[in-house]
């Protein structure tokens, strides 16, 4: 169940993310109002990056690619 929650948190981070010019490698930014355990898991897998003190995180290129595959897994592929 924890893996599914992590996947859904990543998908929500992706769906609510935005692009900023100064971010490298096509990364996106998103607010991090999600369970800290899931955020820690996603950071350990290099899906997201960010400081514990900030209110937002960066989605890495790997995280974006995984989130886009989750769109299809959870039948949100029409949103892509």
N, C-alpha and C positions, 0 to 999 in steps of 0.2 A: 504493500500500500504506500509506503514512503516513497518508492521510486515513482509511482504514478503521481503523487503530490508534487514531487520535484519537477516532473515533466510538465504538469499543468501550471506550476509557478513559472517555469521558463517560458511557456507559451503565453501566459498573461504578461510577463515582462516584455516579451516581443511585441505583442499586440498593442501595448500601451507605450511603446518606445518611440523615440524621435531621433533624427539625425542632427549632428552638430558638425560644423566645418572643421573644427580643430581635432576631431577624433581620428585616430589612425586606423588603417586597414578596414574601412567600412563599418566600424563599430557603431553601435547605437546606445543611447542613454535611456534609462527608465527609472521611475521612482521605485523604491524598495520597501514598500509597505506590505511585505509578505512574511511568512514564518521564517525566523532566523535560522532554524535548522535546515530548511530547504535552501535558503540563500547560501549558507555555509557549504552545503553539498555541491551546489552549482559552482561556487567559487573554487572548490577543490578540484572540480572537473574542468576548470578554465572555461566555463560557459559564460561567466560574468566576472567582472573585476570591480573593485571599489574599496574605499576606506570604511571602517566601522563607524566613523564619525559623520560620514556624509549621508544625505537622505536619498541619494540616487546611486545607481550602479551602471556600469558599462556592459553591454552585451558584446562579447567577442565575436569574431568571424565564425568560430566554431559554434558558439551559442546560437548565433543567427541561423546557421545552416541546420542545426538540430531543431530549433524552433520551427523552421519552415517544413521540416519533415514531420514534426508533430501536428502541423496544420492538417496534413493528409491523414495521419493516424487517427486523429480525433474528428475527422470529417469536416474540417474547416477549410478544405482546399479551395473553395470558391473565394476565400478572403485573400488569397495570395496575390 
